[in-house]
Amino acid sequence: MSLSRRLFAASAVATVALSLSSGVWAQEDKSLQNILGKKSIALGIPTDYPPYGYMGPDFKPTGVDVAVAQLIADKLGVKAEFVPLSTPNRIPYLQSRKIDLIVSALGKNEERAKVIDFTVSYAPFFQAVFGPKDITIKSFDDLGGKTLAVTRGTIQDDALQALAPKTLKIQRFEDDNATMAAFMTQQTQFVAVGAAVAAAALQKNPKVQAEYKLLIKDSPNYIGVRKGETTLLSKVNEILRTAKQDGTIEGYSQKWLGRSMGNLPD
């Protein structure tokens, strides 16, 4: 084959590849149009992870994530189709188009950002110290001389090494269930655990008068969007930013998390 023919062939292949690529992206970027056309949106939510998503007394999903997911559907003027998710299947469900968005306590990191896009944040996700309502705790120094349960090797366990006074008596357990059980049965006065774990335990045991005391670490939640779906991403961001400004998101945070949303990052 002559040089001119080789160059022509290479150019033709490149043109076809570019056309195919452009077609794929154009098709993907019609996601918002498709959602509006079918008048429904498939939203992946948690149903066993309070206070972010769980089944309420009426056997319907409720929680921060569910409220945000419903808000998005309402603002788009379409029906919300809730799809229960587990942590491992969140991203596969999105990539395989079983859902249109992940609204399921999803944190952002570099690995996930390689395969999906993220909206602005919509809720805090925090590890914290919880304790009795009748004991005032304003700083970690106030934990001096107290007893606290924590799960061994967790983020909160590591953080307490630097934050807590040396006089805090820490009891370590092998899993969150054992940690919460120690606190609920008053083996310790305080517990350091994720907000979702604490909320679930306290919901089942309303007689335990406990509350959020101190923040250990905050890692916001984001909504997951398929790569290339820029129109849908932009629209959801618009909805979330408005909800932050008008106090809607703050209301959700206060209702289900018992604290302010704080300065959530974009």
TIKE-483801 format. One line per 5 residues: number of its first residue (from 1); their letters; for each residue x, y, z of C-alpha. Coordinates in nm, 4 decimals, m for minus. Last residue first. Example, Ala and Ser with C-alpha at 12.3 -4.5 7.8 and 13.67 -1.06 7.14 Angstrom:
2	sa	1.3670:m0.1060:0.7140  1.2300:m0.4500:0.7800
% end
This chain:
266	dplng	m1.9219:2.2091:4.6255  m1.8257:2.1942:4.9902  m2.0802:2.1705:5.2730  m2.0367:2.4487:5.5239  m2.2463:2.3144:5.8104
261	msrgl	m2.5354:2.0739:5.7445  m2.6563:2.1611:6.0909  m2.7182:1.8853:6.3432  m2.9753:1.6255:6.4468  m2.8989:1.4015:6.1527
256	wkqsy	m3.2523:1.3294:6.0360  m3.4468:1.6480:6.0991  m3.1589:1.8956:6.1271  m2.9943:1.7688:5.8097  m3.3209:1.7674:5.6159
251	geitg	m3.3988:2.1224:5.7268  m3.0528:2.2406:5.6232  m3.1099:2.0846:5.2819  m3.4315:2.2849:5.2390  m3.2822:2.6096:5.3691
246	dqkat	m3.3336:2.8220:5.0559  m2.9641:2.8379:4.9680  m2.8895:2.4705:5.0094  m3.1982:2.3691:4.8129  m3.0978:2.6096:4.5337
241	rlien	m2.7518:2.4535:4.5191  m2.9025:2.1043:4.5113  m3.1441:2.1778:4.2261  m2.8765:2.3504:4.0147  m2.6365:2.0629:4.0780
236	vksll	m2.9059:1.8203:3.9631  m2.9483:2.0191:3.6417  m2.5758:2.0395:3.5723  m2.5261:1.6661:3.6250  m2.8222:1.5827:3.4007
231	ttegk	m2.6816:1.8038:3.1248  m2.3304:1.6659:3.1750  m2.4078:1.2986:3.1368  m2.0549:1.2191:3.0214  m1.9650:0.9852:3.3043
226	rvgiy	m2.2679:0.8493:3.4873  m2.3851:1.0475:3.7886  m2.3268:0.9816:4.1596  m2.4804:1.2101:4.4197  m2.2463:1.3324:4.6923
221	npsdk	m2.2169:1.2739:5.0664  m1.9819:1.4739:5.2855  m1.6910:1.3366:5.4947  m1.6852:1.4755:5.8481  m1.4487:1.3440:6.1144
216	illky	m1.4524:1.3414:6.4944  m1.7468:1.5694:6.5723  m1.8471:1.5948:6.9360  m2.1669:1.5414:7.1373  m2.4511:1.3831:6.9385
211	eaqvk	m2.7299:1.2613:7.1646  m2.8350:0.9900:7.4081  m3.1490:0.9328:7.6137  m3.1779:0.5567:7.5805  m3.5517:0.4953:7.6015
206	pnkql	m3.5740:0.5191:7.2224  m3.3893:0.1869:7.1801  m3.4446:0.0765:6.8201  m3.4002:0.4319:6.6932  m3.0977:0.4719:6.9172
201	aaaav	m2.9260:0.1752:6.7540  m3.0014:0.2875:6.3986  m2.9003:0.6465:6.4697  m2.5701:0.5423:6.6259  m2.4759:0.3256:6.3290
196	aagva	m2.5671:0.5973:6.0801  m2.3784:0.8638:6.2744  m2.0585:0.6617:6.2700  m1.9120:0.5686:6.6071  m1.7424:0.6978:6.9214
191	vfqtq	m1.9408:0.5898:7.2273  m1.9856:0.7451:7.5691  m2.0617:0.6448:7.9283  m1.9337:0.2899:7.8961  m2.0710:m0.0445:8.0162
186	qtmfa	m2.4019:0.1398:8.0108  m2.5974:m0.1368:7.8341  m2.6456:0.0881:7.5306  m2.2771:0.1813:7.5281  m2.1477:m0.1747:7.5345
181	amtan	m2.4092:m0.2778:7.2788  m2.2953:0.0044:7.0491  m1.9394:m0.1268:7.0467  m2.0494:m0.4881:7.0071  m2.2613:m0.3971:6.7057
176	ddefr	m1.9870:m0.1748:6.5640  m1.7314:m0.4557:6.5525  m1.4237:m0.5856:6.7391  m1.4499:m0.3788:7.0553  m1.2195:m0.1244:7.2176
171	qiklt	m1.2707:0.0297:7.5630  m1.1206:0.3778:7.5968  m1.0711:0.5349:7.9391  m1.0179:0.9063:7.8777  m0.7325:1.0224:8.1037
166	kpala	m0.4988:1.0602:7.8086  m0.7164:1.3355:7.6671  m0.8852:1.2637:7.3331  m0.7987:1.4204:6.9980  m0.4759:1.2559:6.8859
161	qladd	m0.5424:0.8932:6.9751  m0.9118:0.9621:6.9222  m0.8523:0.9921:6.5492  m0.7286:0.6347:6.5167  m1.0325:0.4912:6.6940
156	qitgr	m1.2639:0.7186:6.4960  m1.1248:0.6020:6.1657  m1.1646:0.2398:6.2765  m0.8981:0.0028:6.4064  m1.0932:m0.1234:6.7082
151	tvalt	m1.4548:m0.0169:6.7355  m1.5028:0.2420:7.0070  m1.6529:0.2532:7.3561  m1.5871:0.5451:7.5925  m1.5319:0.5873:7.9649
146	kggld	m1.4887:0.9270:8.1314  m1.1903:1.0625:8.3284  m1.1197:1.3274:8.0669  m1.4031:1.3512:7.8160  m1.4328:1.7257:7.8775
141	dfski	m1.0951:1.7689:7.7076  m1.2604:1.6533:7.3862  m1.4693:1.9690:7.3883  m1.8198:2.0862:7.4774  m1.9538:1.7857:7.6680
136	tidkp	m2.2443:1.8380:7.9065  m2.3791:1.5183:8.0622  m2.7600:1.4995:8.0922  m2.8125:1.4149:7.7251  m2.6092:1.0970:7.7601
131	gfvaq	m2.3383:1.0311:7.5000  m2.2397:1.0278:7.1349  m1.8931:1.0948:6.9946  m1.8794:1.1391:6.6204  m1.7998:0.9988:6.2787
126	ffpay	m1.9700:1.2100:6.0175  m2.1481:1.2170:5.6918  m2.2642:1.5663:5.6027  m2.5298:1.6053:5.3347  m2.5752:1.7472:4.9839
121	svtfd	m2.2339:1.7642:4.8189  m2.2027:1.9049:4.4664  m2.2603:1.6456:4.1976  m2.0185:1.3639:4.1293  m1.9026:1.1923:3.8106
116	ivkar	m1.8405:0.8212:3.7657  m1.5535:0.5880:3.6676  m1.2324:0.7748:3.7507  m1.4027:0.9765:4.0253  m1.4586:0.6524:4.2137
111	eenkg	m1.0850:0.5926:4.2436  m1.0082:0.9525:4.3379  m1.2577:0.9723:4.6226  m1.6094:1.1005:4.6782  m1.8454:0.9611:4.9412
106	lasvi	m2.1810:0.8086:4.8558  m2.4453:0.7971:5.1278  m2.6949:0.6550:4.8755  m2.8333:0.8937:4.6167  m2.6877:0.7213:4.3101
101	ldikr	m2.8524:0.8515:3.9930  m3.0152:0.7135:3.6765  m3.0563:0.3563:3.7957  m3.0399:0.0139:3.6326  m2.8230:0.1827:3.3721
96	sqlyp	m2.5395:m0.0744:3.3896  m2.2988:0.1967:3.5063  m2.5368:0.3166:3.7767  m2.6110:m0.0317:3.9082  m2.2387:m0.1146:3.9037
91	irnpt	m2.1686:0.2054:4.1075  m2.4095:0.1257:4.3900  m2.3658:m0.2515:4.3927  m2.1046:m0.2849:4.6676  m2.2738:m0.0455:4.9169
86	slpvf	m2.6182:m0.2020:4.8880  m2.8926:m0.0355:4.6888  m3.2734:m0.0155:4.6988  m3.4252:0.1301:4.3775  m3.6713:0.4155:4.4261
81	eakvg	m3.8708:0.5266:4.1214  m3.9419:0.8974:4.1661  m4.2056:1.0274:3.9238  m4.1202:1.3364:3.7195  m4.1514:1.7139:3.7546
76	lkdai	m3.7770:1.7696:3.7553  m3.8072:1.9554:4.0863  m4.0169:1.6733:4.2278  m3.7726:1.4047:4.1147  m3.4794:1.5936:4.2670
71	lqava	m3.6683:1.6481:4.5928  m3.7564:1.2791:4.6108  m3.3875:1.1877:4.5914  m3.3032:1.4459:4.8576  m3.5736:1.3103:5.0892
66	vdvgt	m3.4617:0.9508:5.0296  m3.1005:1.0404:5.1033  m3.1896:1.2158:5.4281  m3.4213:0.9463:5.5577  m3.7344:0.7587:5.4498
61	pkfdp	m3.8308:0.4455:5.2594  m4.1906:0.3261:5.3059  m4.2924:0.0498:5.5438  m4.5286:0.2877:5.7289  m4.3050:0.2660:6.0369
56	gmygy	m4.0150:0.3867:5.8199  m3.7823:0.1769:5.6057  m3.4290:0.3146:5.5939  m3.2110:0.5687:5.4140  m2.9646:0.8258:5.5414
51	ppydt	m3.0543:0.8052:5.9114  m3.0429:0.5104:5.8948  m2.8750:0.2613:5.6592  m3.1081:m0.0234:5.5686  m3.3058:0.1239:5.2799
46	pigla	m3.0244:0.2876:5.0823  m3.1185:0.4733:4.7619  m3.0657:0.4336:4.3870  m3.2957:0.6716:4.2026  m3.4667:0.5709:3.8781
41	iskkg	m3.6268:0.8808:3.7249  m3.9751:0.9087:3.5767  m4.1592:1.1175:3.3184  m4.0465:0.8987:3.0261  m3.9590:1.2096:2.8259
36	linql	m3.8213:1.4050:3.1196  m3.5878:1.1184:3.2009  m3.4873:1.0818:2.8342  m3.4100:1.4530:2.8026  m3.2003:1.4368:3.1176
31	skdeq	m3.0118:1.1357:2.9833  m2.9551:1.2892:2.6409  m2.5865:1.3380:2.7262  m2.5332:0.9647:2.6936  m2.6469:0.9693:2.3311
26	awvgs	m2.4263:1.2662:2.2489  m2.1335:1.0972:2.4177  m2.1871:0.7808:2.2192  m2.2349:0.9675:1.8931  m1.9208:1.1703:1.9450
21	slsla	m1.7239:0.8520:2.0031  m1.8684:0.6916:1.6923  m1.7911:0.9987:1.4846  m1.4393:1.0216:1.6248  m1.3765:0.6544:1.5522
16	vtava	m1.5103:0.6947:1.1977  m1.2904:0.9992:1.1361  m0.9841:0.8267:1.2835  m1.0415:0.5227:1.0626  m1.0794:0.7446:0.7550
11	saafl	m0.7620:0.9368:0.8364  m0.5665:0.6156:0.8806  m0.6960:0.4881:0.5479  m0.6081:0.8131:0.3686  m0.2593:0.8140:0.5224
6	rrsls	m0.2071:0.4534:0.4188  m0.3323:0.5301:0.0678  m0.0897:0.8228:0.0365  0.2002:0.6094:0.1634  0.1324:0.3425:m0.0952
1	m	0.0000:0.0000:0.0000
% end
